[in-house]
Amino acid sequence: MTQTMTGKIVLITGAAGAIGTAAATLLASRGASIAAIDMASADFRALHKAIPDAKRLLVLHADVTDEAGFGAAVAQTVKTFGAIDAFFNNAGIEGPVAPIPSFPTEGFRKVMEVNVVGIFLGLKLVIPVMAKAGQGSIINSSSVAGLTGSSGLCAYVASKHAVLGLTRAAAVEWGGKGIRVNCINPGPIESRMMASIEEGASPGAGKAVHDGFAATIPMKRYGTPAEVAGLVAFLASDDAGYINGGAYTVDGGMTAA
Ligand SMILES: NC(=O)c1ccc[n+]([C@@H]2O[C@H](COP(=O)([O-])OP(=O)(O)OC[C@H]3O[C@@H](n4cnc5c(N)ncnc54)[C@H](O)[C@@H]3O)[C@@H](O)[C@H]2O)c1
């Protein structure tokens, strides 16, 4: 089933990253216009290549932990496109990889700032826009690390569990106003982020860690950014019209094992 997104406006944070770019590409291919937020330092080339129609891609530089800057980007989206029909609240970082006793406290705070405060600010800034329209779909990026523990990743695990909590809180608070809020929980995806986690877990032996992780997944492989994008596009679409407050794995069966 292919869900049309013709005429829909989709805002995406972390849009220059692997999953953000894949989601923007898929949603644009289904007819959506994309407002793409990422850090000024991010590389937007893949995004521009995927969506060459300048009228359907608005690139905005903002840090999701900066309420004023993030707010200005949301306002610019509404000014340019007139609405936000779907919001992929996706920016996130993996942070350090270390056991709890040696986990750097500043690194812990930074992960919570981006992955929790950043997601909160996304909800805070976009919900009023959707509430005015009486409709909208928000998809928060959690992770399998939002459902289960993982050694060496205490900050990431805690932050992604918090994203599930924010998802449920927002879904309960705003479902009655026509705003659906769900989260996605991807397993390991072939990406820079997983390569960083693999290298952090065993410096110099990232490939072995990758293959070890993959062997534990029922489908015996990592997922692709495009496979995550497929779930995002479904939740963004009208076909998901009664889906609210849920957590959806896209993990090759990892959390079923
Ligand atoms: N890659 C995976 O295996 C995986 C698995 C589960 C969940 N996730 C989650 O999916 C999301 C996207 O992951 P990805 O693999 O595309 O990672 P990525 O690093 O490729 O992309 C993340 C993007 O977020 C941006 N970003 C980081 N901090 C920001 C900030 N403060 N303000 C604005 N933008 C910021 C980065 O510049 C980057 O472009 C993350 O929330 C991640 O935790 C990823």
The ligand as a Gaussian input file, in Angstrom:
#p B3LYP/6-31G(d) Opt

LIG

0 1
 N       21.033000       4.712000      13.345000
 C       20.433000       3.833000      14.117000
 O       20.791000       2.657000      14.152000
 C       19.269000       4.266000      14.968000
 C       18.532000       3.283000      15.648000
 C       17.483000       3.675000      16.462000
 C       17.160000       5.006000      16.587000
 N       17.890000       5.936000      15.930000
 C       17.517000       7.336000      16.139000
 O       17.133000       7.891000      14.891000
 C       17.474000       9.275000      14.856000
 C       18.290000       9.563000      13.608000
 O       19.462000       8.754000      13.640000
 P       20.486000       8.649000      12.395000
 O       20.989000       7.266000      12.339000
 O       19.885000       9.259000      11.200000
 O       21.666000       9.564000      12.977000
 P       22.540000      10.665000      12.241000
 O       23.630000      11.019000      13.163000
 O       22.848000      10.232000      10.839000
 O       21.487000      11.871000      12.133000
 C       21.128000      12.640000      13.223000
 C       21.034000      14.070000      12.748000
 O       20.628000      14.878000      13.865000
 C       21.368000      16.069000      13.802000
 N       21.457000      16.669000      15.123000
 C       22.150000      16.225000      16.196000
 N       22.031000      17.068000      17.223000
 C       21.233000      18.080000      16.786000
 C       20.756000      19.267000      17.374000
 N       21.069000      19.594000      18.635000
 N       19.953000      20.077000      16.637000
 C       19.646000      19.779000      15.352000
 N       20.068000      18.649000      14.737000
 C       20.868000      17.821000      15.447000
 C       22.741000      15.679000      13.272000
 O       23.431000      16.791000      12.718000
 C       22.375000      14.617000      12.259000
 O       22.242000      15.137000      10.951000
 C       18.205000       9.575000      16.169000
 O       17.290000      10.129000      17.097000
 C       18.657000       8.209000      16.608000
 O       18.855000       8.140000      17.992000
 C       18.929000       5.608000      15.122000

